[in-house]
């Protein structure tokens, strides 16, 4: 049993390292907030455009049981750092098969081989698409709190 657990751990570690070393795509940093306002940062892939949503909206995806999905469901005020800028958004997880399919296709187009490697281990058919809507009421650069 111990050998099986070690083998699985090694395989997952190799997968993560391999994906990190692939030069394809952009990695952004999503800040979700726990009770009390402390930020929790997560590296995420992000897509936009191609009829996915309204101007300024971005899309992420995650597994249905990730910790950061639970945090943004509890507090949808998030921040996203990408391209040297940090912006405030309202995160909206969606249970929509058509949107999930469009986000998965956009991820595959943008992240290429890295997306195919991840998809071999984590089925994107079960991913939760997350719409990020710009929140002009918050100024994230001056303040690390969610409000």
DRENMARKE-972621 format. One record per residue (C-alpha): residue number from 1; y, z, x. Coordinates in Angstrom, 3 decimals, padded with zeros to 6 digits. Layout:
% residues N
<node><num>NUM</num><y>Y</y><z>Z</z><x>X</x></node>
...
***
This chain:
% residues 147
<node><num>1</num><y>000.000</y><z>000.000</z><x>000.000</x></node>
<node><num>2</num><y>002.406</y><z>000.928</z><x>002.800</x></node>
<node><num>3</num><y>001.793</y><z>-002.389</z><x>004.540</x></node>
<node><num>4</num><y>002.571</y><z>-004.272</z><x>001.309</x></node>
<node><num>5</num><y>005.854</y><z>-002.414</z><x>000.839</x></node>
<node><num>6</num><y>006.797</y><z>-003.059</z><x>004.470</x></node>
<node><num>7</num><y>005.945</y><z>-006.749</z><x>004.127</x></node>
<node><num>8</num><y>008.056</y><z>-007.065</z><x>000.983</x></node>
<node><num>9</num><y>010.931</y><z>-005.231</z><x>002.670</x></node>
<node><num>10</num><y>010.694</y><z>-007.492</z><x>005.691</x></node>
<node><num>11</num><y>010.666</y><z>-010.597</z><x>003.476</x></node>
<node><num>12</num><y>013.741</y><z>-009.459</z><x>001.533</x></node>
<node><num>13</num><y>015.540</y><z>-008.569</z><x>004.772</x></node>
<node><num>14</num><y>014.731</y><z>-011.977</z><x>006.249</x></node>
<node><num>15</num><y>015.952</y><z>-013.661</z><x>003.060</x></node>
<node><num>16</num><y>019.270</y><z>-011.795</z><x>003.119</x></node>
<node><num>17</num><y>019.774</y><z>-012.497</z><x>006.829</x></node>
<node><num>18</num><y>018.886</y><z>-016.164</z><x>006.382</x></node>
<node><num>19</num><y>021.335</y><z>-016.624</z><x>003.527</x></node>
<node><num>20</num><y>024.075</y><z>-014.826</z><x>005.460</x></node>
<node><num>21</num><y>023.578</y><z>-017.207</z><x>008.390</x></node>
<node><num>22</num><y>023.757</y><z>-020.356</z><x>006.263</x></node>
<node><num>23</num><y>027.221</y><z>-021.870</z><x>006.682</x></node>
<node><num>24</num><y>027.476</y><z>-023.167</z><x>003.100</x></node>
<node><num>25</num><y>029.956</y><z>-021.906</z><x>000.535</x></node>
<node><num>26</num><y>032.545</y><z>-019.249</z><x>000.112</x></node>
<node><num>27</num><y>031.924</y><z>-015.512</z><x>-000.082</x></node>
<node><num>28</num><y>034.511</y><z>-013.423</z><x>-001.911</x></node>
<node><num>29</num><y>034.765</y><z>-009.652</z><x>-002.300</x></node>
<node><num>30</num><y>034.675</y><z>-008.166</z><x>-005.787</x></node>
<node><num>31</num><y>036.047</y><z>-004.652</z><x>-006.278</x></node>
<node><num>32</num><y>034.707</y><z>-002.756</z><x>-009.269</x></node>
<node><num>33</num><y>035.737</y><z>000.801</z><x>-009.972</x></node>
<node><num>34</num><y>033.774</y><z>003.970</z><x>-010.612</x></node>
<node><num>35</num><y>035.041</y><z>006.777</z><x>-012.816</x></node>
<node><num>36</num><y>038.054</y><z>008.272</z><x>-011.072</x></node>
<node><num>37</num><y>039.196</y><z>004.903</z><x>-009.724</x></node>
<node><num>38</num><y>037.305</y><z>004.659</z><x>-006.420</x></node>
<node><num>39</num><y>036.651</y><z>000.997</z><x>-005.577</x></node>
<node><num>40</num><y>033.161</y><z>-000.315</z><x>-004.836</x></node>
<node><num>41</num><y>033.100</y><z>-003.635</z><x>-002.988</x></node>
<node><num>42</num><y>030.452</y><z>-006.324</z><x>-003.412</x></node>
<node><num>43</num><y>030.163</y><z>-009.706</z><x>-001.687</x></node>
<node><num>44</num><y>029.890</y><z>-012.416</z><x>-004.370</x></node>
<node><num>45</num><y>029.788</y><z>-016.164</z><x>-004.777</x></node>
<node><num>46</num><y>032.478</y><z>-017.637</z><x>-006.989</x></node>
<node><num>47</num><y>032.905</y><z>-020.974</z><x>-008.773</x></node>
<node><num>48</num><y>035.675</y><z>-022.532</z><x>-010.828</x></node>
<node><num>49</num><y>036.691</y><z>-025.780</z><x>-012.457</x></node>
<node><num>50</num><y>034.508</y><z>-028.624</z><x>-013.728</x></node>
<node><num>51</num><y>035.043</y><z>-027.585</z><x>-017.331</x></node>
<node><num>52</num><y>033.709</y><z>-024.072</z><x>-016.791</x></node>
<node><num>53</num><y>036.698</y><z>-022.329</z><x>-018.340</x></node>
<node><num>54</num><y>040.449</y><z>-022.243</z><x>-018.753</x></node>
<node><num>55</num><y>042.839</y><z>-022.719</z><x>-015.829</x></node>
<node><num>56</num><y>042.768</y><z>-019.738</z><x>-013.497</x></node>
<node><num>57</num><y>039.398</y><z>-018.461</z><x>-014.682</x></node>
<node><num>58</num><y>036.650</y><z>-017.925</z><x>-012.145</x></node>
<node><num>59</num><y>032.932</y><z>-017.370</z><x>-012.608</x></node>
<node><num>60</num><y>030.378</y><z>-015.169</z><x>-010.899</x></node>
<node><num>61</num><y>026.756</y><z>-014.465</z><x>-011.685</x></node>
<node><num>62</num><y>024.464</y><z>-011.545</z><x>-011.065</x></node>
<node><num>63</num><y>021.121</y><z>-010.136</z><x>-012.038</x></node>
<node><num>64</num><y>020.952</y><z>-008.184</z><x>-015.292</x></node>
<node><num>65</num><y>020.326</y><z>-004.834</z><x>-013.568</x></node>
<node><num>66</num><y>022.767</y><z>-004.783</z><x>-010.651</x></node>
<node><num>67</num><y>024.898</y><z>-001.685</z><x>-010.121</x></node>
<node><num>68</num><y>028.136</y><z>-003.653</z><x>-009.990</x></node>
<node><num>69</num><y>027.417</y><z>-005.240</z><x>-013.383</x></node>
<node><num>70</num><y>027.107</y><z>-001.739</z><x>-014.835</x></node>
<node><num>71</num><y>030.411</y><z>-000.726</z><x>-013.245</x></node>
<node><num>72</num><y>032.324</y><z>-003.715</z><x>-014.585</x></node>
<node><num>73</num><y>030.819</y><z>-003.227</z><x>-018.046</x></node>
<node><num>74</num><y>032.165</y><z>000.345</z><x>-017.958</x></node>
<node><num>75</num><y>035.536</y><z>-000.773</z><x>-016.561</x></node>
<node><num>76</num><y>036.246</y><z>-004.522</z><x>-016.744</x></node>
<node><num>77</num><y>039.435</y><z>-004.241</z><x>-014.647</x></node>
<node><num>78</num><y>038.363</y><z>-005.736</z><x>-011.298</x></node>
<node><num>79</num><y>039.928</y><z>-007.257</z><x>-008.207</x></node>
<node><num>80</num><y>038.727</y><z>-010.265</z><x>-006.279</x></node>
<node><num>81</num><y>039.640</y><z>-010.969</z><x>-002.663</x></node>
<node><num>82</num><y>039.223</y><z>-014.594</z><x>-001.608</x></node>
<node><num>83</num><y>041.049</y><z>-016.911</z><x>000.712</x></node>
<node><num>84</num><y>043.137</y><z>-014.075</z><x>002.146</x></node>
<node><num>85</num><y>044.506</y><z>-013.084</z><x>-001.267</x></node>
<node><num>86</num><y>043.552</y><z>-010.321</z><x>-003.661</x></node>
<node><num>87</num><y>044.067</y><z>-010.781</z><x>-007.399</x></node>
<node><num>88</num><y>043.451</y><z>-008.715</z><x>-010.507</x></node>
<node><num>89</num><y>041.093</y><z>-009.933</z><x>-013.240</x></node>
<node><num>90</num><y>039.412</y><z>-008.771</z><x>-016.395</x></node>
<node><num>91</num><y>035.652</y><z>-009.309</z><x>-016.062</x></node>
<node><num>92</num><y>033.770</y><z>-010.581</z><x>-019.094</x></node>
<node><num>93</num><y>029.969</y><z>-010.723</z><x>-018.784</x></node>
<node><num>94</num><y>028.656</y><z>-013.341</z><x>-021.196</x></node>
<node><num>95</num><y>025.260</y><z>-013.872</z><x>-022.772</x></node>
<node><num>96</num><y>025.540</y><z>-017.602</z><x>-023.328</x></node>
<node><num>97</num><y>022.707</y><z>-019.915</z><x>-022.259</x></node>
<node><num>98</num><y>024.958</y><z>-022.987</z><x>-022.000</x></node>
<node><num>99</num><y>027.516</y><z>-021.170</z><x>-019.834</x></node>
<node><num>100</num><y>024.708</y><z>-019.709</z><x>-017.694</x></node>
<node><num>101</num><y>023.368</y><z>-023.217</z><x>-017.114</x></node>
<node><num>102</num><y>026.808</y><z>-024.603</z><x>-016.205</x></node>
<node><num>103</num><y>027.520</y><z>-021.707</z><x>-013.822</x></node>
<node><num>104</num><y>024.077</y><z>-022.114</z><x>-012.214</x></node>
<node><num>105</num><y>024.728</y><z>-025.849</z><x>-011.700</x></node>
<node><num>106</num><y>028.168</y><z>-025.155</z><x>-010.221</x></node>
<node><num>107</num><y>026.653</y><z>-022.537</z><x>-007.879</x></node>
<node><num>108</num><y>023.944</y><z>-025.001</z><x>-006.817</x></node>
<node><num>109</num><y>026.567</y><z>-027.689</z><x>-006.127</x></node>
<node><num>110</num><y>028.841</y><z>-025.376</z><x>-004.158</x></node>
<node><num>111</num><y>026.285</y><z>-023.287</z><x>-002.248</x></node>
<node><num>112</num><y>023.564</y><z>-025.899</z><x>-001.690</x></node>
<node><num>113</num><y>020.681</y><z>-024.695</z><x>000.458</x></node>
<node><num>114</num><y>021.743</y><z>-021.044</z><x>000.231</x></node>
<node><num>115</num><y>021.551</y><z>-021.225</z><x>-003.571</x></node>
<node><num>116</num><y>018.128</y><z>-022.871</z><x>-003.440</x></node>
<node><num>117</num><y>016.837</y><z>-020.114</z><x>-001.141</x></node>
<node><num>118</num><y>018.157</y><z>-017.353</z><x>-003.411</x></node>
<node><num>119</num><y>016.847</y><z>-019.155</z><x>-006.514</x></node>
<node><num>120</num><y>013.356</y><z>-019.214</z><x>-005.031</x></node>
<node><num>121</num><y>013.292</y><z>-015.404</z><x>-005.187</x></node>
<node><num>122</num><y>015.665</y><z>-014.551</z><x>-008.033</x></node>
<node><num>123</num><y>015.387</y><z>-016.748</z><x>-011.132</x></node>
<node><num>124</num><y>018.876</y><z>-017.969</z><x>-012.133</x></node>
<node><num>125</num><y>017.618</y><z>-018.409</z><x>-015.715</x></node>
<node><num>126</num><y>017.978</y><z>-014.623</z><x>-016.020</x></node>
<node><num>127</num><y>021.404</y><z>-014.428</z><x>-014.360</x></node>
<node><num>128</num><y>024.382</y><z>-012.972</z><x>-016.197</x></node>
<node><num>129</num><y>027.436</y><z>-015.244</z><x>-015.979</x></node>
<node><num>130</num><y>030.687</y><z>-013.343</z><x>-015.579</x></node>
<node><num>131</num><y>034.016</y><z>-014.863</z><x>-016.542</x></node>
<node><num>132</num><y>036.989</y><z>-013.537</z><x>-014.557</x></node>
<node><num>133</num><y>040.231</y><z>-013.900</z><x>-016.510</x></node>
<node><num>134</num><y>043.498</y><z>-013.385</z><x>-014.565</x></node>
<node><num>135</num><y>045.234</y><z>-010.131</z><x>-015.434</x></node>
<node><num>136</num><y>048.987</y><z>-010.543</z><x>-014.887</x></node>
<node><num>137</num><y>049.657</y><z>-006.928</z><x>-015.935</x></node>
<node><num>138</num><y>048.254</y><z>-005.495</z><x>-012.678</x></node>
<node><num>139</num><y>049.536</y><z>-005.901</z><x>-009.130</x></node>
<node><num>140</num><y>046.449</y><z>-005.437</z><x>-006.882</x></node>
<node><num>141</num><y>048.049</y><z>-005.954</z><x>-003.469</x></node>
<node><num>142</num><y>050.296</y><z>-002.888</z><x>-003.695</x></node>
<node><num>143</num><y>047.810</y><z>-000.473</z><x>-005.240</x></node>
<node><num>144</num><y>044.074</y><z>000.077</z><x>-004.754</x></node>
<node><num>145</num><y>043.559</y><z>001.672</z><x>-008.168</x></node>
<node><num>146</num><y>042.312</y><z>-000.365</z><x>-011.148</x></node>
<node><num>147</num><y>045.518</y><z>000.115</z><x>-013.185</x></node>
***
